[in-house]
């Protein structure tokens, strides 16, 4: 089976704070490549994650039909539209490993992407590093290794309980710092990511009722 990889070109831009007309976005089944020097917009990543799940099951002929469609990312101060293209918009083949060690710090607002979605982004893209959050309820730190959860701390709570409490937060900021020391690379995960997330969402739903 050939590896999944698609290139998109921006065909329309309205007050987008990050990306410009005719720039490219490259998506494969592990990561996203954005225009050189541009920040990572988590709203766009969320849209691309949903798009990936809808495109992955398609065969070659079905993907060819998708080239006629226009996809949209909005929800912040601006909007972009993009479509699948065969143009070469990046100078070299996309290597997901190349973006992991570049030292880039990802930052954003919690009200633009809630904690549950944010955690899924880093899990799905198999990121390694620390997610540091300053939210209404206090400070939180979550450690990932290749998308798995190694540790979590939210005020006086640790690990699973910290994650459960953090999911209810709706205001604040976050930053993700890639990379971990060797001593943490051998640590055991605190549990299965999806099991922890689903339990946390279940508790959140029960509390909101």
Rosetta blueprint (number, residue, H / E / L):
1 X L
2 X L
3 X L
4 X L
5 X E
6 X E
7 X E
8 X E
9 X E
10 X E
11 X E
12 X E
13 X E
14 X E
15 X L
16 X L
17 X L
18 X L
19 X L
20 X L
21 X L
22 X L
23 X L
24 X E
25 X E
26 X E
27 X E
28 X E
29 X L
30 X L
31 X L
32 X E
33 X E
34 X L
35 X L
36 X L
37 X L
38 X L
39 X L
40 X L
41 X L
42 X H
43 X H
44 X H
45 X H
46 X H
47 X H
48 X H
49 X H
50 X H
51 X H
52 X H
53 X H
54 X H
55 X H
56 X H
57 X L
58 X L
59 X L
60 X H
61 X H
62 X H
63 X H
64 X H
65 X H
66 X H
67 X L
68 X L
69 X L
70 X L
71 X E
72 X E
73 X E
74 X L
75 X L
76 X L
77 X L
78 X L
79 X E
80 X E
81 X E
82 X E
83 X E
84 X E
85 X E
86 X L
87 X L
88 X L
89 X L
90 X L
91 X L
92 X L
93 X L
94 X L
95 X L
96 X H
97 X H
98 X H
99 X H
100 X L
101 X L
102 X L
103 X L
104 X L
105 X E
106 X E
107 X E
108 X E
109 X E
110 X L
111 X L
112 X L
113 X L
114 X L
115 X H
116 X H
117 X H
118 X H
119 X H
120 X H
121 X H
122 X H
123 X H
124 X H
125 X L
126 X L
127 X L
128 X L
129 X E
130 X E
131 X E
132 X E
133 X E
134 X E
135 X E
136 X L
137 X L
138 X E
139 X E
140 X E
141 X E
142 X E
143 X E
144 X E
145 X E
146 X L
147 X L
148 X E
149 X E
150 X E
151 X E
152 X E
153 X E
154 X E
155 X L
156 X L
157 X E
158 X E
159 X H
160 X H
161 X H
162 X H
163 X H
164 X H
165 X H
166 X H
167 X L
168 X L
169 X L
170 X L
171 X L
172 X E
173 X E
174 X E
175 X E
176 X E
177 X E
178 X E
179 X L
180 X L
181 X L
182 X H
183 X H
184 X H
185 X H
186 X L
187 X L
188 X L
189 X L
190 X L
191 X L
192 X L
193 X H
194 X H
195 X H
196 X H
197 X H
198 X H
199 X H
200 X H
201 X H
202 X H
203 X H
204 X H
205 X H
206 X H
207 X H
208 X H
209 X L
